[in-house]
Amino acid sequence: MEGAIQIDGLNETSKCKKTFQIYGMPYYIFVIFSLIVLTVLYFGKLPQGMIGAFALMIVMGTVFNLIGDKTPIINSFLGGGAVVVIFGSAALNTLNIIPKYGIEIMTTFMKGGGFLDFYIAALICGSIMGMNRELLKRAAIRYLPVILGGVVVSLSLCSLLGHLIGYGWKEALFFISIPIMGGGMGAGAVPLSKIFAEGLNTDPATMLSIMVPAVALGNALAIVMGGLLDRLGKTVTSISGQGELMRLRQQSGQEDLELENKSKSARDHIDLIQMGSGLFIATSFFCFGSVLNFFMPIIHSYAWMILSVAFIKILGILPERIEVCAWQWFQFVMKNLTGVLLVGIGIAYTNLGEVYSAFSTNYLLLVFVTVMGAIFGCALVGKLVGFYPIEASITGGLCMANMGGTGDVAVLSAAKRMELMPFAQISSRIGGAFMLILSSILLQILS
């Protein structure tokens, strides 16, 4: 009898796994709960604060993300679900499909409630703490100059073209090239919009409305160029390592993968207490960054947080168990709350009228030059430090110009070089963090 019960349970579990899942549950259960939330919304009874905001934003984010990930062309070349969530949410707001009080609840949650800072703190702290220390040290010697070369050429060409075509070199630099090279939406455009808004005394929504299309178009172009660089590498074999980054040490890529996987089992062993510790660590680092910003406002609090986390990580000051806590909390937030954040970006920070007005031939040219500058800059410096130009361009250039982690997967998949993921992650994490610091400094100097 006991065995029969176990088999029935297994059969039930198997059926559940075969059922189409949405947000970690069978689709019909998700639909039922979503209908409850929407019914409450349109009856005017959605709770104020984080309860109502979370419920509604999870529904919207999950549905729009599913649409984006299942729609051809959008899922392959235009950023997939992330872009659809942002613009879909913004469209619902613009068309007045969501009741005004619902919009106010979500906007307050994002801005007054501090959810944006909460998400960014988890992202910065956990992503850096989750990196392998030895890989971080070794890559810094040769790889970071490659990233820097791509950034310098990219920003310079975009600024120059912006000046020549009358767009404005500062506008091209701050609103197009820096956001594209800044590490995607959550870790790039969103914190950049706040940094620029504070520095220029304007509204973050206005900044983000200009940056979002640049980031989306840059991501799409980076994916396409990944495939084209793969073809170029097969044609001109002397400039490609066919997946190997370094010329002299062919085993380097595999060694880095082994280093990256060394502590993977410890990171992936989920512990609920550790996740709570990670929450405390991330928010504490954010507080520390805010204090440093108070005394030295020339650098934004996000940038101070990045510097402090990276410093402690490289020196190995914290025990590995504590680093794992930050990593696990970051993973929880990223996997469960990214859709919520993107809905908030669409509702509170994206003005479709301003996005539409930003599109022009000049705008598209500036995006194109930014991505191509990243490719050529990384190829040149990569060759000088002993890297294959194709692999240097893909990891150091395109993985800076795409939309963070999801963009890394898309670019490396298009380039057929998934084995270079550790270097792509360095570009997204450390490179994106560097862009926040650089933008803070440039804003103080040039504004």
N, C-alpha and C positions, 0 to 999 in steps of 0.2 A: 504493500500500500504506500509505504514511504517513497519507494522508488518511483511509483506512478505519479506521485505528487511532484517529484523533482522533474520528471519528464514533461509533465504538463506545464510546469513553470518555464522550462527551457523552450518548449514550443511557443508559449506566449511571448517569451523574449524574442524568439526568432521572428515571429510575426510582426512584433513591434519594430524590429530593425529593418524589416523589408518594407514597412509602411513609409511613405514619403515623409521626411522630417522637415519641420520648420522651427527654427529657434530651439533645437534640441528636443522637440516633442512631435508626436504624430500630427500631421497637418490638420486633422479635424478638431483636435484639442486646441491647437493654436487658433483656428477659426472661431471656435466657441468663445474663447477668452477675448479675442479681438472684437467680436460682436458686442460683448458685454461692455468693453471700454468705449467703443464708438457710440453705443446706445446711451451710455451715461453722458458722453460728451454732448450729444445733440439734444439731450433733455436738460442741458444746462447744469448738470450736477457733478461734473468732473472735479475731484478734490484739488484744492490749492496746494502749492508746494511741490516737493519732490515726488510724492506719491502719484498725483495726477500726471505730472510731467513724465515720469518714467514709464507709466503705463501707456500713454498715448505715443510717446516717442519710440518705444520699442515696437509697437504695432506699425507705425509709419516706416521706421528704419528697416525693419525686417521685410516688409512687403516690397518696398522700393529696391532694396538690395537684391531680392530674389528676381525681380523683373530685370534689373541691370545685368545680373550674372547669367540669365537665360536668354538674353536678347542678342542675336548674332551681330557682329561688327562692334556693337557697344561693348560686349564682354571681351572682345579680342583686341580692339584698338583704341577705345575711348575711356578706359578706366573702369569699366564694368559697373558693379553695384554702387561704388562710392560716389561716382558722378551722378548717377540717377537719383540716389538718396538726396543729395544736396539740391539739385535742380528740381526734382519732383516735389520736395518739401517747399521750396521757394515758390513753385508754381501754385501749390495749394493755398499758400498765403496770398500771393498776388491776385488770384482768382476769387478770393474770399470764400473758399469752400470749407475752411475750418472756421468755426465761430470765433469771434474776436477774443473772447475771454480765454479760449484755449491757446490762442497765439500768445496772449499775455502771460499765461502760466509758463509756457515753454521758454519765452524770452527772459522772464524773470529768473527762471532756473538756470539758464545759460549765463546770464550776466550778473544779476544780483545774487544768485545762489552760489556762484563760483564753480559750477560744474566744469567749465572749460579749464580753469586752473587745476582743478582736481584731476582731470584726465591727463593733462600735460605733465603734471608732477609724476604720476605713475609711469608714463611713457618714458620720460627722460631718465628717471632713476633706475627703473627696471631694465631698460634696454642696454644701458651702459654696464650695470652690474652683472648682467647676464652674459656679457662677452668674455671669452677666454683671455686671461691676463697676458699670457705669453704671446698669443696671436696679436693682441693689441700692441704690445711692445715691439714685436718684430715688424709688423706691418707699418708702424709709424716711421720706421727708418727709410723705407723706399716708397711705400704706397701713398702716404699722406702728401709728399711732394707731387705725386701724379695728380691727386685730387686738386691740389692747389693750382697746378698748371692748367687744368681744365676750367677751374673757376675764374682765373685771371683772364684767360683768352675769351671765355664766354661772356663775362661781364664787360670786358673792354670792347668786344665787337658789337655787342648789343647797344652799349652806350654811344659808340661811334656812329652806328647806323641811325640810332634815335636822333642824334644831332643833325646828321646829314639830311634826313627826310623831314625834319621839322617836328618830330614827335616830342623832342626834349630829351637830352641825355640823362638827366636826373630821373625823369619819369620812367624812361626805359630801364634804367638801372634798378630803381627801387620797386617798381610795380610789375616788371616783367621778368628780367633776368634773375634777380635775387630770389623771388618766389619759386621760379622753375627749379633753380639749383638748391632750394632750401629744404628738401626732404619730404615733399608731399603735402597733404592737407593738415592732418592733426598735429604733426611735429614741425611743419614748415609754414604754410600760408596762414594758418590760424594764429600761432604766436607772433609771426611777423606782422600781421595786421594790427595786433595790439601794440607791438613795439613801435611801429610807424605812427599809429594813431596817437600814442602818448607823445612821441617826439615831434609830430607835426600839428598837434592840437586839433585833431579831427576825429571823425567817427570810425571805429573799427569796421563797421558794416560797409562803409564807403571804400575803405582800403581792400577789404576782402572781396567785394564785388568786382574789383578790377583784377585781383590776383587769381581768383578761382578759374576763370577761363584760360589764363596763361598756364596755370598748373595742369589743367585738364588737357590742353592742346600739347603742352610739352611732354606729358606722359604718353599721349597717343603717338607723337612723332618718335619718341624714344623707343617704343616697342617696334615700330616699323623699321627704324634704323638698326635695331638689333638683328633683325632678319637679314637686312641688306649687308651689314658688316660680316655676318656669317658667310654669305655668298662671296663677298670680296676676299675673305680669308681663304676660301677654297680655291679661288682663282689665282691670287697672289700668295702662295704658300710661305714665302719668306717673311711676311709680316704677321703671321698667325702661328700661335702655338697649339692650335686645335684644342683649346680648352686649358692649356697650361699657361700660366701667367709669366713666370720668370724664365729667361733664356738659359742661365747658367745652372740653375737648380731645378731640374725637371720634376723632382720629387716634391718641390715646395708646396704645390697645391694640395697634394695628398697629406703632407705633414700638417698643414694648417687645418685640414678637415679633421684629422685625428685629434689635434689640440682642441678644436671646437667641440668634438664629441666626447672628450675626456670626462667632463663633468655633466654631460647631458642627462645621465640616469638620475643623478642627484637633483637636478633642476626639475625633471619631469615627474618626480615622485611627489604628487600633490599632498600637501599638508595644510589643513584649514587654519591651524594656529599660525603657521608660517605666513600664510596669506595675510592674516591680521597684522603680523609684525611688519610685513611689507608695506601695508597701508600706513602704518605709523612712520616707518623709515622715509617713505616718499614724501609725505606731508611735512616731516621735519626738515628734510633737505630743502623743500620749497620755502619754508619759513627762514631757513638760513640764507638762502638766496635773496629773499626780500630784505633781510637785515643788511646784507652787504650792499645791496642796491641803495638802501637809505644813506649809507655813508659814502658810497662811490656810485652815484647815479649815472655816470657816463656809460656804464655797462648794465644792461637790463637784468632784472632778477632771474629770468629764465637762463640767461647766459651764465650768471654767477652760479646758478644751481648746476648747470652742466659742468663747469670748470671744477666745482667742488666734488661732484660725484666722480668725475674722471680722475681727479687727483688721488682720491681715496682708493679708487679701484686699482690704479697703476701701482701705488705703493703697497697695496695689500693690507691696509690698516684694519679693515673689517674681516672677521672670520668668514669663510666660504658659506657657512650655514646662513649667515645674515644676508649675504649677497643673494643666495637662493631665495630668501624671503621676498626681497625686492623684485626678483625676476618673476616669481610665481604671482605676485600681486599684479604686476604689469601684464602678464599673460591673461589673467582673469579680466582685467579692465579692457584690454585690447579686444579679446574675443567676444565679450558680452556687451560692452558699452560703446564700441566704435560706431555702430549704427545710430545709437542715441546721440552721440556727439555730432555726427553728420547731419542728422535732422535738425539739431540746434543750429548748426552752421547755416543750413538752408533757410530756417525760419528767422533767426536773429541777425544773421550777418550777410545774407545774400539778397541783393536787390536786383531783380531780373531786368528792370529797366536800365540800370547802370551797366549790367553785364552785356546787354544787347548793344548799348551805345559804345562799348569798348571794342567791339568787333569792327575791324577794317582791314584793308589790304596791308597797311603799314603795321598793324598789330600782328598779323600773321607772319609778316616778314621778320619782325623782331623775335618772335617765338622761334622761328626756323633758325635764325642766326645764333640764338642762344644755345640751342641744342647742338648745332654744328660746331660752334666754338668749343663746347665741352668735349666733343669727339676729337677735334684736332689738337687741342691743348693737352689732353691726356695722352694721345698717341705720341706727340713730340717728347714730352717729359718722360713718358714710359720707356721710350726707346733709349733715352739718355741714361736711365737708371737700370737698364737691363731687362725691361719687360717687353713682351711682344706687343706691338702697337694695337692690334685688333683687340686683344684681351684687356689691355689698359683702357682703351676707349670704351669698351662695353661696361667694365666694372667701375672705373673711376669717373667716366663721363656720363653714360646713359643711366647708370644706377644712381647718379646724383640728380639727373634731370627728370626722373620718373616720380611716381607717387608713392614713395616709401616702400614698405615691405611687399605689398601686392604688386607694385610696379616692378620690383626686383624679380619676382617670380615670372612676370609676364615678359620682361626683357630677356632674361636668361633663357627662358623657354623658347622665345623667338630666335635667339642666337644659338640655341642648342649647346649651352654651356652651364648647365645647372650645377656642375661641380665647383663653380666659382662663387657660389652663394656666400661663403664666409666673407669674401672681399666685397661683395655687393652689400652685405649687411654693414660692413665698416663704412661704406659710402653713405648709406642711409642714416646710420646712427651718428657716427663721429662727424662725417661730412656735413650732415644736416645741422648738427650742433654747432659746427664751425661757422656755418652760414648765419646762424642766429647771433653769434658773437660778432662776426664781421659786420653784419647789418647794423648792430647797435653802435659800433664804433664809427662806421661810415655816416650814419645818420647824425651823430654828434659833430662830425667834422664838416659835412657838406650842407647841413640844413641851416 
